[in-house]
């Protein structure tokens, strides 16, 4: 029969360091919600690749705006008639006139460099998409928060307004509006292509706000019943304080995620309008406009391939990054 172990003073009063032998003495640090989301996002390699492509696209768009619009150092409308076969009006040589000077070839009929035009058109497509998304998010967030928090007749009026906008034929309205201003040279300080850009931003952004408005309204309906909102009311907080200090900070994640998914939709919509001939007028390059011009030369596949590939890569990158960001900001994800 064994005797019970005796507890000596040495083991009873052992220093805390003895129990941590072999373990790091580094203090445990807490992590904020932003740090946790960033760690989750870093583990998603596909989302990180998409985010990297998005950053590269933004750098390309900013540099194109500076070189083409501000400094005028690059001319995407330059004709190269010597590169066109006068009998067929197609580029000389093989693969659409690809060479060291023109890596992606040249356009039929006029010989404009395709790489230069895709590069120059990037800032227009991304600018319209970003500003239209910003307009949609601003209006949709304001309407959704007010509708979800106050409820009652306010909610009923805003909800019916959302239904009206969702049922509105946006494409037909865009075609009609751009057709009306086609003969107008200036509105306020906007002229030429700048006027077309402003109109496209207004049409795309103003009529798309109900989509994010419904999402924000649903989130607000859930948040307004939470304990922190009741605590703010019990302390005498009024509606504006609760909206801006309590509800909006908790809506940042869904708004940010939906914005990244809305940007590629707006890019496609701008390309569709340009393809239909109601976007930016030639010879100013846009990706959709280049696709529209390429329809006449369906026997020259590279003329369609490169602008289509630019739209595809841009939309795919934003979608991949948006999906990863949604998973990273979801508190229920592992």
C-alpha positions as CSV (number, residue, x, y, z in Angstrom):
1,X,0.0,0.0,0.0
2,X,1.4,3.3,-1.1
3,X,1.5,6.3,1.1
4,X,-0.1,9.5,-0.1
5,X,2.2,12.1,-1.6
6,X,3.3,14.7,0.9
7,X,3.0,18.3,-0.1
8,X,6.1,20.0,1.0
9,X,6.6,23.7,1.5
10,X,8.9,23.7,-1.6
11,X,6.2,22.5,-3.9
12,X,3.5,24.6,-2.3
13,X,5.3,27.8,-2.6
14,X,6.9,27.1,-6.0
15,X,7.3,30.4,-7.9
16,X,5.0,31.0,-10.9
17,X,8.0,30.8,-13.3
18,X,8.4,27.1,-12.4
19,X,5.0,26.2,-13.9
20,X,5.8,28.1,-17.1
21,X,9.1,26.4,-17.7
22,X,9.7,25.9,-21.4
23,X,7.0,28.4,-22.3
24,X,7.5,31.9,-23.7
25,X,7.3,34.7,-21.1
26,X,5.6,37.0,-23.7
27,X,2.5,38.6,-22.4
28,X,-0.8,37.6,-24.1
29,X,-2.2,40.6,-26.0
30,X,-5.7,41.1,-27.1
31,X,-6.7,41.7,-30.7
32,X,-9.2,44.2,-32.0
33,X,-11.9,43.3,-34.5
34,X,-9.9,44.9,-37.3
35,X,-6.8,42.8,-36.5
36,X,-8.9,39.6,-36.4
37,X,-10.4,40.5,-39.8
38,X,-7.0,41.2,-41.2
39,X,-5.6,37.9,-40.0
40,X,-8.6,36.1,-41.6
41,X,-8.1,38.0,-44.8
42,X,-4.4,37.2,-45.0
43,X,-5.2,33.5,-44.8
44,X,-7.4,33.8,-47.9
45,X,-4.8,33.6,-50.6
46,X,-7.3,34.1,-53.4
47,X,-8.7,37.2,-51.8
48,X,-5.2,38.6,-51.3
49,X,-4.4,38.0,-55.0
50,X,-7.6,39.8,-55.9
51,X,-6.7,42.7,-53.6
52,X,-3.2,42.9,-55.1
53,X,-4.7,43.1,-58.6
54,X,-7.1,45.8,-57.5
55,X,-4.2,47.9,-56.1
56,X,-2.3,47.5,-59.4
57,X,-5.4,48.5,-61.4
58,X,-5.8,51.6,-59.2
59,X,-2.2,52.6,-59.8
60,X,-2.6,52.1,-63.5
61,X,-5.8,54.2,-63.6
62,X,-4.2,57.1,-61.5
63,X,-1.0,57.1,-63.7
64,X,-3.1,57.0,-66.9
65,X,-5.2,60.0,-65.7
66,X,-2.0,62.0,-65.0
67,X,-0.2,61.1,-68.2
68,X,-3.2,61.5,-70.5
69,X,-5.5,64.1,-68.9
70,X,-3.2,66.2,-66.8
71,X,0.2,66.3,-68.5
72,X,-0.9,65.2,-72.0
73,X,2.2,63.1,-72.3
74,X,0.4,60.2,-73.9
75,X,-2.0,60.4,-76.9
76,X,-4.3,57.4,-77.2
77,X,-6.0,58.9,-80.4
78,X,-2.8,59.0,-82.5
79,X,-3.3,57.4,-85.9
80,X,-0.7,55.2,-87.5
81,X,-1.8,55.0,-91.1
82,X,1.5,53.4,-92.2
83,X,0.6,50.3,-90.2
84,X,-2.7,49.6,-92.1
85,X,-3.0,47.8,-95.3
86,X,-4.9,50.1,-97.6
87,X,-6.5,47.3,-99.6
88,X,-8.0,45.5,-96.6
89,X,-7.9,48.2,-93.9
90,X,-6.5,45.6,-91.5
91,X,-3.2,45.8,-89.6
92,X,-0.1,44.8,-91.5
93,X,1.8,41.7,-90.4
94,X,0.6,38.8,-88.3
95,X,-1.4,38.8,-85.1
96,X,-3.0,42.2,-85.6
97,X,0.2,44.1,-86.2
98,X,1.9,43.0,-82.9
99,X,5.5,44.2,-82.5
100,X,7.9,45.6,-79.9
101,X,6.5,49.0,-80.5
102,X,2.9,47.8,-80.3
103,X,2.8,44.7,-78.0
104,X,-1.0,44.2,-78.3
105,X,-1.2,45.2,-81.9
106,X,-3.1,48.1,-83.5
107,X,-6.7,48.8,-84.4
108,X,-8.0,48.2,-87.9
109,X,-8.8,51.2,-90.1
110,X,-6.8,53.8,-88.2
111,X,-3.8,51.9,-86.6
112,X,-4.2,53.3,-83.1
113,X,-2.2,51.4,-80.5
114,X,-4.4,49.1,-78.5
115,X,-2.2,48.9,-75.4
116,X,-2.2,52.7,-75.1
117,X,-6.0,53.0,-75.5
118,X,-6.6,50.3,-72.9
119,X,-4.2,52.0,-70.5
120,X,-5.8,55.4,-71.2
121,X,-9.3,54.1,-70.9
122,X,-8.7,52.5,-67.5
123,X,-9.1,55.8,-65.5
124,X,-12.5,56.5,-67.1
125,X,-14.0,53.1,-66.4
126,X,-12.7,53.0,-62.8
127,X,-13.6,56.6,-62.1
128,X,-17.2,56.2,-63.1
129,X,-17.5,52.9,-61.2
130,X,-16.0,54.3,-58.0
131,X,-17.9,57.6,-57.9
132,X,-21.2,55.9,-58.9
133,X,-20.6,53.4,-56.1
134,X,-19.9,56.2,-53.7
135,X,-23.1,57.9,-54.6
136,X,-25.1,54.7,-54.3
137,X,-23.6,53.9,-50.9
138,X,-24.1,57.4,-49.5
139,X,-27.8,57.6,-50.5
140,X,-28.6,54.0,-49.8
141,X,-26.9,54.1,-46.3
142,X,-28.7,57.3,-45.3
143,X,-32.1,56.0,-46.5
144,X,-31.6,52.5,-45.1
145,X,-30.6,53.7,-41.6
146,X,-33.4,56.2,-41.4
147,X,-36.0,53.7,-42.6
148,X,-34.9,50.9,-40.3
149,X,-34.4,53.0,-37.2
150,X,-37.6,55.1,-37.2
151,X,-40.0,52.6,-38.8
152,X,-43.6,53.4,-39.1
153,X,-44.7,55.7,-41.9
154,X,-41.1,56.7,-42.5
155,X,-40.2,53.1,-43.2
156,X,-43.3,52.7,-45.4
157,X,-42.5,55.7,-47.6
158,X,-38.8,54.9,-48.1
159,X,-39.6,51.2,-48.7
160,X,-42.1,52.1,-51.4
161,X,-39.6,54.6,-52.9
162,X,-37.1,51.7,-53.1
163,X,-39.6,49.6,-54.9
164,X,-40.2,52.3,-57.5
165,X,-36.5,52.7,-58.2
166,X,-36.0,49.0,-58.4
167,X,-38.8,48.7,-61.0
168,X,-37.4,51.6,-63.0
169,X,-36.0,50.7,-66.4
170,X,-32.5,52.0,-65.8
171,X,-31.0,51.1,-69.1
172,X,-33.8,52.8,-71.1
173,X,-33.6,55.9,-68.9
174,X,-29.8,56.1,-69.4
175,X,-30.1,55.9,-73.1
176,X,-32.9,58.5,-73.2
177,X,-31.0,60.9,-70.8
178,X,-27.7,60.6,-72.7
179,X,-29.6,61.1,-75.9
180,X,-31.1,64.3,-74.6
181,X,-27.8,65.9,-73.6
182,X,-26.1,64.7,-76.8
183,X,-26.6,68.1,-78.4
184,X,-25.7,70.1,-75.2
185,X,-22.1,71.4,-75.2
186,X,-22.0,72.5,-71.6
187,X,-23.9,72.2,-68.3
188,X,-22.6,74.4,-65.5
189,X,-18.8,73.8,-65.5
190,X,-18.9,70.4,-67.3
191,X,-18.2,70.2,-71.0
192,X,-17.5,67.4,-73.6
193,X,-16.4,64.1,-72.1
194,X,-16.5,65.5,-68.6
195,X,-20.2,66.1,-69.0
196,X,-20.7,62.6,-70.2
197,X,-18.8,61.2,-67.2
198,X,-20.9,63.2,-64.8
199,X,-24.2,62.0,-66.4
200,X,-23.1,58.4,-66.3
201,X,-22.1,58.7,-62.7
202,X,-25.4,60.2,-61.8
203,X,-27.5,57.6,-63.8
204,X,-25.6,54.6,-62.5
205,X,-25.2,55.8,-58.9
206,X,-28.5,57.5,-58.2
207,X,-30.7,54.7,-59.5
208,X,-28.7,51.9,-57.8
209,X,-29.0,53.0,-54.2
210,X,-32.0,50.9,-53.3
211,X,-29.9,47.7,-53.5
212,X,-27.6,48.7,-50.6
213,X,-30.5,50.6,-49.0
214,X,-32.4,47.3,-48.4
215,X,-29.3,45.7,-47.0
216,X,-28.7,48.6,-44.6
217,X,-32.4,48.7,-43.6
218,X,-32.4,45.0,-42.7
219,X,-29.2,45.3,-40.6
220,X,-30.6,48.4,-38.9
221,X,-33.8,46.6,-38.0
222,X,-31.7,44.0,-36.2
223,X,-29.3,46.5,-34.5
224,X,-32.0,48.8,-33.1
225,X,-33.2,46.1,-30.8
226,X,-29.8,45.4,-29.3
227,X,-28.8,46.2,-25.7
228,X,-26.3,49.0,-26.6
229,X,-29.1,50.9,-28.3
230,X,-31.4,50.5,-25.4
231,X,-28.6,51.7,-23.1
232,X,-28.0,54.8,-25.2
233,X,-31.8,55.6,-25.0
234,X,-31.9,55.1,-21.3
235,X,-29.0,57.6,-20.9
236,X,-31.1,60.2,-22.9
237,X,-29.5,59.9,-26.3
238,X,-31.5,61.2,-29.2
239,X,-32.1,59.9,-32.6
240,X,-29.2,61.6,-34.5
241,X,-26.7,60.5,-31.8
242,X,-27.9,56.9,-32.0
243,X,-27.8,56.9,-35.8
244,X,-24.3,58.3,-36.1
245,X,-22.6,57.0,-33.0
246,X,-24.2,53.7,-32.3
247,X,-25.7,52.3,-35.5
248,X,-23.4,53.5,-38.3
249,X,-20.1,52.2,-36.8
250,X,-21.7,48.7,-36.6
251,X,-22.8,49.0,-40.3
252,X,-19.3,49.7,-41.7
253,X,-18.6,46.0,-42.4
254,X,-21.6,45.2,-44.6
255,X,-21.4,48.5,-46.3
256,X,-17.7,48.0,-47.1
257,X,-18.3,44.5,-48.4
258,X,-21.3,45.4,-50.6
259,X,-19.3,48.4,-52.0
260,X,-16.5,46.1,-53.2
261,X,-19.1,43.9,-54.9
262,X,-21.0,46.8,-56.4
263,X,-17.9,48.3,-58.1
264,X,-17.6,45.5,-60.7
265,X,-21.3,45.7,-61.4
266,X,-20.9,49.4,-62.2
267,X,-17.9,48.7,-64.4
268,X,-19.9,46.3,-66.5
269,X,-22.8,48.7,-66.7
270,X,-20.6,51.6,-67.9
271,X,-19.1,49.2,-70.5
272,X,-22.6,48.2,-71.6
273,X,-23.6,51.8,-72.1
274,X,-20.4,52.5,-74.0
275,X,-21.0,49.4,-76.1
276,X,-24.5,50.7,-76.9
277,X,-23.1,54.0,-78.0
278,X,-24.5,56.2,-75.2
279,X,-21.3,56.4,-73.1
280,X,-18.2,58.4,-73.7
281,X,-17.9,59.5,-77.3
282,X,-15.1,58.4,-79.6
283,X,-12.2,58.9,-80.0
284,X,-11.9,59.1,-76.2
285,X,-11.0,55.5,-75.3
286,X,-13.1,53.3,-72.9
287,X,-13.1,49.6,-72.6
288,X,-16.8,49.3,-73.6
289,X,-16.3,51.7,-76.4
290,X,-13.4,49.7,-77.8
291,X,-15.6,46.6,-77.7
292,X,-18.3,48.5,-79.6
293,X,-15.8,49.5,-82.3
294,X,-14.5,46.0,-82.6
295,X,-17.9,44.6,-83.6
296,X,-17.3,45.8,-87.2
297,X,-14.0,43.8,-87.4
298,X,-15.0,40.4,-86.1
299,X,-12.4,38.8,-88.3
300,X,-9.7,40.5,-86.1
301,X,-10.0,38.6,-82.8
302,X,-7.3,40.6,-80.9
303,X,-9.3,43.8,-81.3
304,X,-12.0,42.2,-79.1
305,X,-9.8,40.1,-76.9
306,X,-7.7,42.8,-75.1
307,X,-10.4,45.2,-73.9
308,X,-12.7,42.3,-73.1
309,X,-9.8,40.7,-71.1
310,X,-9.2,44.0,-69.2
311,X,-12.9,44.1,-68.2
312,X,-12.8,40.4,-67.2
313,X,-9.7,40.7,-65.0
314,X,-11.0,43.9,-63.3
315,X,-14.4,42.5,-62.5
316,X,-12.9,39.2,-61.3
317,X,-10.4,40.8,-59.1
318,X,-13.0,43.0,-57.3
319,X,-15.3,40.0,-56.9
320,X,-12.6,37.8,-55.4
321,X,-11.5,40.5,-53.0
322,X,-15.1,41.3,-52.1
323,X,-15.9,37.7,-51.3
324,X,-12.8,37.4,-49.1
325,X,-13.5,40.6,-47.3
326,X,-17.1,39.4,-46.6
327,X,-15.7,36.2,-45.0
328,X,-13.1,38.1,-43.0
329,X,-15.6,40.6,-41.6
330,X,-18.2,37.9,-40.8
331,X,-18.1,37.3,-37.0
332,X,-19.6,33.8,-37.6
333,X,-16.8,32.7,-39.9
334,X,-14.1,30.5,-38.5
